[in-house]
């Protein structure tokens, strides 16, 4: 790999690392940026998906609430 290609590769790597930095919810006036690894990003995405699925389940109306003949006899 020649020198120009190496410089381009390093530049792209730095840009990717900058993109992965986030500002956590920190009430201080100087929040600290930290790197989030690929595995951590996958865990965060999975947790968000599970939470969205849980919200969808709780928001769905209950359809099987009507009395069936079996439950009416037991009352």
NUTI-784087 format. One record per residue: x negated, y negated, z negated of N, C-alpha, C in turn; residue in one letter. Coordinates in steps of 0.02 Angstrom, whole numbers, padded with zeros to 5 digits, always signed. Layout:
BEGIN
XYZXYZXYZA
...
// end
This chain:
BEGIN
-00043+00059+00000+00000+00000+00000-00045-00062+00000X
-00032-00107+00045-00075-00165+00048-00055-00217-00005X
-00095-00268-00011-00086-00317-00064-00018-00353-00060X
+00003-00370+00001+00067-00405+00010+00125-00362-00012X
+00123-00297+00005+00176-00252-00015+00179-00244-00091X
+00120-00241-00123+00117-00235-00195+00148-00296-00229X
+00134-00355-00202+00162-00416-00231+00238-00417-00224X
+00262-00396-00166+00335-00394-00155+00367-00344-00203X
+00335-00287-00213+00362-00236-00258+00365-00262-00330X
+00312-00296-00353+00311-00324-00420+00364-00378-00428X
+00372-00419-00376+00421-00473-00378+00492-00444-00385X
+00506-00392-00347+00572-00360-00351+00583-00328-00419X
+00530-00298-00446+00535-00266-00512+00550-00318-00566X
+00518-00375-00562+00529-00429-00611+00600-00456-00605X
+00624-00463-00543+00692-00488-00532+00743-00440-00561X
+00732-00375-00553+00777-00325-00580+00777-00327-00656X
+00719-00335-00686+00714-00338-00759+00749-00401-00785X
+00743-00456-00749+00778-00518-00769+00854-00509-00766X
+00877-00472-00716+00948-00460-00707+00976-00418-00764X
+00936-00373-00791+00959-00328-00844+00959-00360-00913X
+00931-00419-00919+00931-00453-00984+01000-00481-00997X
+01022-00474-01059+01087-00502-01078+01080-00541-01142X
+01128-00583-01155+01129-00621-01217+01181-00589-01262X
+01161-00558-01317+01210-00527-01362+01250-00581-01398X
+01307-00560-01425+01348-00607-01461+01314-00623-01528X
+01275-00676-01527+01236-00697-01585+01256-00768-01602X
+01280-00781-01662+01302-00849-01678+01246-00900-01686X
+01184-00877-01686+01129-00925-01696+01122-00970-01635X
+01088-01025-01643+01080-01072-01588+01030-01047-01536X
+00988-00999-01554+00938-00972-01508+00949-00896-01501X
+00997-00875-01458+01008-00803-01451+00948-00770-01417X
+00934-00709-01436+00876-00673-01411+00899-00628-01354X
+00866-00634-01297+00881-00590-01241+00844-00525-01251X
+00876-00470-01232+00842-00406-01237+00859-00365-01175X
+00815-00316-01161+00824-00273-01103+00872-00218-01120X
+00919-00203-01075+00965-00148-01083+00946-00094-01033X
+00928-00036-01059+00906+00018-01015+00965+00046-00976X
+00948+00085-00925+00999+00115-00882+01045+00160-00923X
+01017+00198-00969+01057+00244-01010+01105+00204-01055X
+01081+00149-01084+01124+00108-01126+01180+00077-01086X
+01165+00056-01024+01218+00027-00982+01270+00079-00965X
+01250+00142-00955+01297+00196-00941+01341+00209-01002X
+01311+00208-01062+01350+00218-01124+01401+00162-01132X
+01381+00101-01119+01427+00044-01125+01485+00050-01076X
+01469+00070-01014+01521+00078-00963+01568+00135-00981X
+01541+00190-01008+01582+00247-01029+01628+00227-01086X
+01602+00190-01135+01643+00168-01191+01699+00121-01167X
+01683+00078-01121+01734+00032-01094+01788+00071-01056X
+01767+00123-01019+01816+00163-00982+01861+00202-01030X
+01832+00229-01083+01872+00266-01133+01921+00220-01167X
+01899+00160-01183+01944+00111-01215+02000+00091-01169X
+01985+00083-01105+02037+00065-01056+02087+00123-01049X
+02062+00184-01049+02107+00242-01045+02151+00247-01107X
+02122+00233-01165+02162+00235-01226+02215+00181-01225X
+02198+00122-01200+02247+00068-01195+02303+00087-01147X
+02287+00120-01093+02338+00141-01044+02385+00192-01074X
+02358+00237-01116+02400+00288-01147+02448+00257-01198X
+02424+00209-01236+02467+00179-01287+02518+00132-01256X
+02503+00103-01198+02549+00058-01165+02604+00094-01128X
+02594+00158-01112+02644+00196-01074+02706+00207-01117X
+02765+00197-01089+02826+00208-01129+02838+00282-01141X
+02867+00298-01198+02881+00367-01216+02945+00387-01180X
+02941+00437-01136+02999+00457-01096+03036+00517-01125X
+03005+00559-01164+03036+00619-01191+03064+00607-01260X
+03099+00553-01270+03126+00537-01336+03199+00558-01342X
+03232+00572-01287+03303+00590-01287+03313+00656-01323X
+03371+00664-01353+03387+00726-01389+03403+00782-01339X
+03370+00837-01349+03385+00896-01309+03433+00938-01350X
+03468+00986-01321+03515+01027-01360+03482+01064-01418X
+03419+01083-01410+03384+01118-01464+03374+01072-01524X
+03353+01011-01512+03340+00965-01568+03404+00938-01597X
+03458+00936-01558+03522+00912-01583+03551+00962-01633X
+03541+01027-01622+03566+01078-01666+03530+01080-01733X
+03467+01060-01733+03427+01063-01794+03443+01005-01841X
+03476+00954-01817+03490+00896-01860+03541+00910-01912X
// end
